[in-house]
Amino acid sequence: MIEHRFDAVIVGAGGAGLRAATELAGLHVAVVSKLYPPRSHTGAAQGGIGAALGNLEEDHPEWHTFDTIKGGDYLVDQDAADLMCQEAVETVYELEHWGLPFDRTPDGLIAQRRFGGHTRNFGEGPVRRACHAADRTGHMILQTLYQQCLKHGVHFFDEFQMLDLLIEDGRCHGLVAYEIDTGELHTFHAKAVLLATGGFGRIFKVTSNAHALTGDGVAIPWRRGLPLEDMEFFQFHPTGIYKLGILLSEAARGEGAVLINGKGERFMERYAPTLKDLAPRDMISRFMHMEIREGRGIEGKDYLHLDFRHLGKDIIAQKLPDITEFVRVYLGIDPTREPVPIQPTAHYAMGGVPTNNDGQVIMDERNTPVAGLYAAGECACVSVHGANRLGTNSLVDILVFGRRAGRHIARTVRESDLVAGRANPGSAVAAEIRDLLARTEGESVAAIRAALQEEMMARASVFRTGGDLTSALETIQTLKERYRRAKIDDRGRRFNTDLLEALELGFLLDLAEATVASALNRTESRGAHFREDFPNRDDANWLKHTLIYRRRDGYEFRYKPVVITRFQPKERKY
Ligand SMILES: Cc1cc2nc3c(=O)[nH]c(=O)nc-3n(C[C@H](O)[C@H](O)[C@H](O)COP(=O)(O)OP(=O)(O)OC[C@H]3O[C@@H](n4cnc5c(N)ncnc54)[C@H](O)[C@@H]3O)c2cc1C
């Protein structure tokens, strides 16, 4: 076991982790990342980052706050959304000053485009709020932040995978990580740990999420007795490439592309007369499934079309170059001539590790912080997205709350001393790895993962029922049994991806379980969680956040009130 001591360790080198790291320059800080930093999923973000700059038309942070709350079906904590939308403006200018090559207006200002659910004057019509660099906005953000980190001398441990957290008596002392190149275990002792490990879309079969998005940093604190918040809310993005799930950004519809059913109709005009194809994602995904169920899929099949043809070659080449290239490469279709087959794809986890507005992880419904433990980005739940996130709001969230967490950590570590945690901290992980490597009989990890992803897609995606969720939970229990007997083939020490995929499947199984159990528990429909057996929103009983705890004989649910400041819940119409 190799030991390290740092003031703070950040786990994850996506936008949230790197933005926090830039606040900690001057302290003894490490970033531990299982991927080489610029490979983080933030780099795949396409369409834009929302901020009410008002560069092309009137806009205000208050309008952005309202849209975020309404888009989240009123499960958003309004104080947090207010902070996010106010601070979005300065975080975007900060990126501009660090050299991010945003697209420009003819006057040289940052260009902005339309995106789903973003409106002017509290819902009157679409507004241009998404700042963008073609359809490579996340790539530019990640490169810009990585440069800042290198400039400030942040210490990187690339291709190190966290496998455990050291938490004792309500305090975090550090973590255990596996060095992928050597197979060696490392203990990092630290005054503060920030989880910034991203999402877990890989619990589903059809997803826009990269292979590495297995939710390690969400599953580990749950295993260590901490709660997860609002796990029942998982967003499906309307426009994934059919069967592959690869994302075609909402920027496409922001620039004017439209959804078409098998009868050639722009069906969204019927469901959302004001915003049409730019209604929020939860609603569009649901309406797409309804069109398909009622026989109006393309040729009666289970997909619809996204039509770019009327946009013209120039707009497509300038504003949407990457996604139209994906269509050419993966489907062999030229989107300037033919409509593109699409279906909803699992995209974003609204739930995750609960935190307060400074990124401190909390352990209960009274918001008691876990000393020394922070979370930011997609792995965290602040909650600014409530039951459904608006497009462009994740890039805002990772930067605003990455920055806030970094600032809080900087203050805390200056005032505190490093405390030694328990003896022999890596023993549990070492035993798990030894056990996996020792098994010579058993079925493959890949078969169990495929079965999990199929089950989640079939029974816990856009439409849910109590019966389906109950049977999904039973399937997950069976798969967990099978997982305990699964074997891997590679017994080597260097780059043993077989071993890591097995450990990641363990995380996926836990997160699928937390998702399905929370979905079964919430007997209403809100945002991305749609129960056919409880089709209405039920504010009297369910205007509250779920906290799910893992207990020896099952789960415990507790509830946290939603913070409501200015906007009383209303029916959502678009
Ligand atoms: C295709 C696509 C397009 C998107 N487009 C947009 C968009 O236009 N606008 C928008 O607002 N949002 C968009 N999103 C969502 C947004 O990109 C993500 O939610 C956000 O970037 C997540 O950032 P993050 O910093 O939390 O995590 P990530 O960027 O996912 O980074 C996670 C980091 O954690 C590390 N990590 C994970 N597990 C471990 C472990 N066990 N040990 C060590 N390190 C670990 C990884 O190495 C990685 O560095 C998009 C998402 C996708 C998938």
The ligand as an SDF file (V2000), in Angstrom:
LIG
                    3D

 53 58  0  0  0  0  0  0  0  0999 V2000
  -23.0600   13.3910  -25.1580 C   0  0  0  0  0  0  0  0  0  0  0  0
  -23.3890   14.3800  -24.0740 C   0  0  0  0  0  0  0  0  0  0  0  0
  -23.6570   15.7020  -24.4000 C   0  0  0  0  0  0  0  0  0  0  0  0
  -23.9490   16.6340  -23.4000 C   0  0  0  0  0  0  0  0  0  0  0  0
  -24.2060   17.9320  -23.7480 N   0  0  0  0  0  0  0  0  0  0  0  0
  -24.4360   18.8490  -22.7710 C   0  0  0  0  0  0  0  0  0  0  0  0
  -24.6230   20.2260  -23.0760 C   0  0  0  0  0  0  0  0  0  0  0  0
  -24.5350   20.6630  -24.2300 O   0  0  0  0  0  0  0  0  0  0  0  0
  -24.8750   21.0900  -22.0720 N   0  0  0  0  0  0  0  0  0  0  0  0
  -24.9580   20.6800  -20.7810 C   0  0  0  0  0  0  0  0  0  0  0  0
  -25.1820   21.5040  -19.8950 O   0  0  0  0  0  0  0  0  0  0  0  0
  -24.7690   19.3710  -20.4510 N   0  0  0  0  0  0  0  0  0  0  0  0
  -24.4950   18.4680  -21.4070 C   0  0  0  0  0  0  0  0  0  0  0  0
  -24.3050   17.1520  -21.0650 N   0  0  0  0  0  0  0  0  0  0  0  0
  -24.2190   16.7870  -19.6480 C   0  0  0  0  0  0  0  0  0  0  0  0
  -22.8840   17.2190  -19.0750 C   0  0  0  0  0  0  0  0  0  0  0  0
  -21.9000   17.1170  -20.0690 O   0  0  0  0  0  0  0  0  0  0  0  0
  -22.4390   16.3640  -17.8970 C   0  0  0  0  0  0  0  0  0  0  0  0
  -23.4860   16.2130  -16.9730 O   0  0  0  0  0  0  0  0  0  0  0  0
  -21.2540   17.0260  -17.1890 C   0  0  0  0  0  0  0  0  0  0  0  0
  -20.2480   17.3360  -18.1200 O   0  0  0  0  0  0  0  0  0  0  0  0
  -20.6950   16.1680  -16.0770 C   0  0  0  0  0  0  0  0  0  0  0  0
  -19.5080   16.7550  -15.5980 O   0  0  0  0  0  0  0  0  0  0  0  0
  -18.7710   16.1870  -14.3180 P   0  0  0  0  0  0  0  0  0  0  0  0
  -17.5930   17.0620  -14.0840 O   0  0  0  0  0  0  0  0  0  0  0  0
  -19.7490   16.0240  -13.2240 O   0  0  0  0  0  0  0  0  0  0  0  0
  -18.3190   14.7120  -14.7280 O   0  0  0  0  0  0  0  0  0  0  0  0
  -17.5250   14.1220  -16.0030 P   0  0  0  0  0  0  0  0  0  0  0  0
  -17.1500   15.1510  -16.9710 O   0  0  0  0  0  0  0  0  0  0  0  0
  -18.3050   12.9530  -16.4530 O   0  0  0  0  0  0  0  0  0  0  0  0
  -16.1780   13.6190  -15.3540 O   0  0  0  0  0  0  0  0  0  0  0  0
  -16.1260   12.5340  -14.4360 C   0  0  0  0  0  0  0  0  0  0  0  0
  -14.7040   12.3500  -13.9830 C   0  0  0  0  0  0  0  0  0  0  0  0
  -14.6800   11.4240  -12.9090 O   0  0  0  0  0  0  0  0  0  0  0  0
  -13.6280   10.5170  -13.0820 C   0  0  0  0  0  0  0  0  0  0  0  0
  -13.9860    9.2950  -12.3460 N   0  0  0  0  0  0  0  0  0  0  0  0
  -15.1450    8.6020  -12.3830 C   0  0  0  0  0  0  0  0  0  0  0  0
  -15.0840    7.5460  -11.5350 N   0  0  0  0  0  0  0  0  0  0  0  0
  -13.8740    7.6080  -10.9490 C   0  0  0  0  0  0  0  0  0  0  0  0
  -13.2020    6.8010   -9.9850 C   0  0  0  0  0  0  0  0  0  0  0  0
  -13.7670    5.7180   -9.4500 N   0  0  0  0  0  0  0  0  0  0  0  0
  -11.9360    7.1310   -9.6310 N   0  0  0  0  0  0  0  0  0  0  0  0
  -11.3210    8.2180  -10.1850 C   0  0  0  0  0  0  0  0  0  0  0  0
  -11.9100    9.0060  -11.1040 N   0  0  0  0  0  0  0  0  0  0  0  0
  -13.1670    8.7090  -11.4670 C   0  0  0  0  0  0  0  0  0  0  0  0
  -13.4730   10.3690  -14.5750 C   0  0  0  0  0  0  0  0  0  0  0  0
  -12.1550    9.9900  -14.8820 O   0  0  0  0  0  0  0  0  0  0  0  0
  -13.7650   11.7980  -15.0550 C   0  0  0  0  0  0  0  0  0  0  0  0
  -12.5800   12.5570  -15.0150 O   0  0  0  0  0  0  0  0  0  0  0  0
  -23.9910   16.2160  -22.0520 C   0  0  0  0  0  0  0  0  0  0  0  0
  -23.7200   14.8980  -21.7270 C   0  0  0  0  0  0  0  0  0  0  0  0
  -23.4380   13.9860  -22.7290 C   0  0  0  0  0  0  0  0  0  0  0  0
  -23.1930   12.5530  -22.3160 C   0  0  0  0  0  0  0  0  0  0  0  0
  1  2  1  0
  2  3  1  0
  2 52  2  0
  3  4  2  0
  4  5  1  0
  4 50  1  0
  5  6  2  0
  6  7  1  0
  6 13  1  0
  7  8  2  0
  7  9  1  0
  9 10  1  0
 10 11  2  0
 10 12  1  0
 12 13  2  0
 13 14  1  0
 14 15  1  0
 14 50  1  0
 15 16  1  0
 16 17  1  0
 16 18  1  0
 18 19  1  0
 18 20  1  0
 20 21  1  0
 20 22  1  0
 22 23  1  0
 23 24  1  0
 24 25  2  0
 24 26  1  0
 24 27  1  0
 27 28  1  0
 28 29  2  0
 28 30  1  0
 28 31  1  0
 31 32  1  0
 32 33  1  0
 33 34  1  0
 33 48  1  0
 34 35  1  0
 35 36  1  0
 35 46  1  0
 36 37  1  0
 36 45  1  0
 37 38  2  0
 38 39  1  0
 39 40  1  0
 39 45  2  0
 40 41  1  0
 40 42  2  0
 42 43  1  0
 43 44  2  0
 44 45  1  0
 46 47  1  0
 46 48  1  0
 48 49  1  0
 50 51  2  0
 51 52  1  0
 52 53  1  0
M  END
$$$$
